[in-house]
Amino acid sequence: MNKTLNIALISIAIGILVFALKYWAYWITGSVALFSDALESTVNVATALVAYIAIRVAAIPEDENHPYGHHKAELMSATLEGALIIIAAFVILWQAYLALMTPRPLTEVREGLAINLVAGVINGIWCYYLLREGRKLHSPALVADGKHLLTDVYSSLGVIAGIALAAWLGIWWLDGALAILVAANILWSGYHVVQSSLSGLMDEALSEADQATIKSIIAEHGAGAVQAHDLRTRQAGQAKFIDFHLVVPSDMTVFDAHELCDRIEAALKIEFAHMRIHIHLEPEHKAHKRAIEIDTIPDHSGD
């Protein structure tokens, strides 16, 4: 089992633990704000499970029906996660409305807040790890899970502070008001997760910084070619796809052209993990005015 799958599996276990702690806090206090915090954790468990399944599917090798692999499964997972976040937010809004209409004192506030704080600390530590490893492993599913957990951490801190203030002042309608704020925060998080995932599903190009790096590598390691043009990029899950046209001298042998392509591909794969590269060779008369100019100094890095 690879590292990405291990992380996704651990996320499920941590999600269940955090949900149990937060629901316990709600159970002993009766706080709708703590209920909203616990409900968000049920989404954490569901989305961690979806992420695990999606990562397993994305790791399946190419086949006849999926010649480009199954990488977009992770993006579909992240989209579903965003949708679940939004649904949870509307459930919380309804419960908050009921609490505002009939506010009531809370019980065992100190114990409930202490339990919720422990859950928040666990979430915070795991959130930091998920974001760090998700970006390192180029996994949209893990990053989306981490971003959702980050909003959960912020929500928990706000809820703890707000309920403590409500108990101190005896203003119990603050419980429902806090739940509304939690729901608004969750909605904002869900919107961004869905937006990011749809960008991947629509084959949005890599960032300008990544494209600049790609152009620089082609120029540096393409000595012997005339130019490169029509660079196209996209990302699907962990895999990055790039293709471009490489213009070579008309008298260059097939062997030398192939060696040149191999050199460029090797350099790109050092910089970008999970890179899928397609280079279309063209003769010199196919040169374009707008192109990636190749360095004239021969590259001997592979010698």
N, C-alpha and C positions, 0 to 999 in steps of 0.2 A: 504494500500500500504506500503510495507516494505521500510526500509531506503535506500537500494541499488537502488531500483526502483526510489525513490524520487530523489536521487543524479543524476541518469542517465537522468531523465526528466529535471532537472535544467540544466544539461550540454547542452541539446539541445537548451534551451532558451539563455544561455550564448554564445553558439557557433554562433547563429544567430545575437546576438548583436555585438559580436566582428567582425564577417564578415562584417556587415553593416558599422562599423566604419572604418575598413581597406579598404573597397571598396571606401568609401567616400574619404579617403586619396589618393588612387590611382586616383580617378576621377578628383580631383582638381589639381594634380601634373603631371599626365601622366607618372609616374615612373613605369617601368617594374619591378623593385625590389619590389615596394609596391604592384604591381599587383600580383607578386609571393607570397607575404605575405598574400594577400587577398584570393588567390586561395587555399592556404593551409588551410585557415579557412573554406572554403566550405567543405573540407574533414573533418574538425572537426565536422561540423554540421551533415554530412552524417554518420560518424562513431559513433557519440553520439546517433543518431537515431537507428543505427544498434545495438549498445550496449544495448539500452533500450529494444528493441524487444528481444534480446538474453537473457537478464536477466529475462524477463517475461517468456520466454520459459523454461529457466533453473529452474525456481521456480515451474514449474508444477510437481505435485507428480508423483511417479512411477505408471505405468499402465501395462497392460498385454503385450503390445508391447515394453515397455521400463522399464523392471523390475529394472534397475539400475538408473532410473531417466533420466533427460534431461540436466544434468550439462554441457555436452560438447558443448552445444549451445553457451556458453560464449567463449569457445576457438575458435569455428568457427567464431564468431563475430570478435575476435581479429585478426584472420588470414585475414578476409576480410578487416579489417581496414588497415592492413599492405599493402595489395594489392592496396587499394585506395591511400595510401600515395605514393607508387611507381609510380602509374599512374600520379598523380599530379606533381611529380617531373619531369617527361618527358615532360609534357605540359609546365612547367616553363622553361625547357632547350630550347625548341623551341622558346618561346617568348624572352628569353635572347639572343639567336642567332640573331634574327631579330633586337633587340635593338643594338647589337654590330655592325651589318652591317650598320645601319643608326642611329647613336647617335644624340640626340637632347636635347636642354635645357629643364629643368623642370620648372613648374610654381608653385607659392604659396607654396614653399618648407617648410617654417616655419609652416604654418598652417597644411599642410599635415603630417609633422613629429609629431606635437603636438597631432593630432588626433590618429596617429598610436601608439604613446607612451601611450595614455590612454587605447587603446585596449590591448597593451602589459601588462600593469599593471593589468587589469582585468583578463587576461589569467594567469598571474603569480600567483595571489591569488587563483584562482580556481584550477590551476594545483597542487599547494601545498595541497589543501584540497582533491582533487581527489586521489593523491598518498597516503596520510595518511589514508583516509577512505577506499580506495580500498584494501590496505594491511590489515587493521584492519578487514574488512569484508570478506577477502579472495576472492575478485572478480577480476579475470583476465581481464574482460572487462573494469572495472573502472581503473585498473592499466595501461592497454594499452592506454586508453584514456588520462590518466594523463601523461604518458611518451611522447605521441605524442604532447600534449600541451606544455611540457617542451621544446621540440625542437622548437616549434613555438615561445616560449618566447625568446630563444637564437637567433633564426632567426630574430625576430623583432628588438632586440637590435642591432644586427649586421647591419641590413638594415638601421636603423635610423642613426647610427654612420657613415656608409658608404655614405649615401646620403648627410648628412650634410657636409662631407669632399668633396664630388663631387661638391656640390653647392659652397663651399668656394673657391675651386681651379679652378672651371669651367671645370673640366674634366668629361664630361658627359658620356663617354663610361664606367665609373665606375658603372653606373646604371645597364647595362647588365651584367657586371662582378659580381656584387653583387647577381643578380638573379641566376647566375650559382652556386655561393656558397650556396645560400639558397636551391637550388635543390639538391646539393650534401649532404647537411645536412639532408634533408627530405629522400633521398634514404637510408642513413645510419640508420635513425630511422625506416623506413619501413622494412628494412632487419631484425633488431633486434626484432621488433614486430612479424613478421612472424616466425622467428626462435623460439622464446619463445612459441608461440601458437602451432607450430608443435610438439614441445617437449611434450606438454600436450596431444595432439591428439594421439601421439605415446605411451602414457602411460609411460612416463619417471618416474623413481622413485623419491620419495621425496628427499630433500637435505640430505647430510650426517649428518648435524646437527640435522635435524628432526628425522632421523633414529636412531641416537645415543640417543635422548631423549626418543623415543619409547622403545628402548631396556632397557633403565634405568628404565622406569616406569614398564615394564613387570617384570624386576628383583626385583624391590622394592615391588610391590603389588602382586606378584605371589607366596607368601609363601604357601607351601602345595603342590606345583607342583614340578616336578623333573627338568624340563628344558623347554625351548621354542626353536623352530628352524624353518627354512624355512620362515623367515619374508619376505613379499613382500608388496610394497607400490606403490601407484600412486595417481595422483590428476586429477580431472576433474571439472573445474570451481571452485566453492566454496567448493566442497566436496573432502575430502581426504579418500582414501580407503586403509585399511591395512588388511592383513590376515597372520596368522601364525599357526603353530602346537604347541599345548601345551601338553607336556607329563606329566601325573599324575600317582601316584602309582596305581598299578593294583587293589588294594582292596578299592580304594576311591569310595564312593557311587556316583550315578548320581546327587543326590541333592547337595552334597558337591562340586562336579566338576562344577556344574552349578553356585553355589554361588561364586566359585573362578573366573570363567569367568566374572561374573557380576562385581566383584570387580576390575578386571583389566580394563574392558571396562569403568567403571565409572571414573577411574583415567585417562585414556587416553582422555576421552571426556572433562575433566576439562582442560587439557593442549591444546587440539586441537579442535577448533570449526568445526562443520559439518563433524565429523569423522564417517565413516562407517567401522565397525569392524566385521571380521569373524574369529572365533577361531575354529580350528579343534582339537578335543580332541583325544589323543592317549594313549595307555597303556605303562607301564614302559619299556617294551622290545623294544619299537620303538625309544628309546633315540639315539641321534646322537652325534658324537664326536665334531662337530662344532655346538655350540648351545649358546643360551642366558642362562647363569647360573642364577638360582633363588636364591635370598637371603634366608638364612636359618632361619633368625629371623622372626617370624610370624608378619604379618601386621595387626594391630588393628585399622587402620584409619577409617574404616567404622563402628566400634562398637559404 
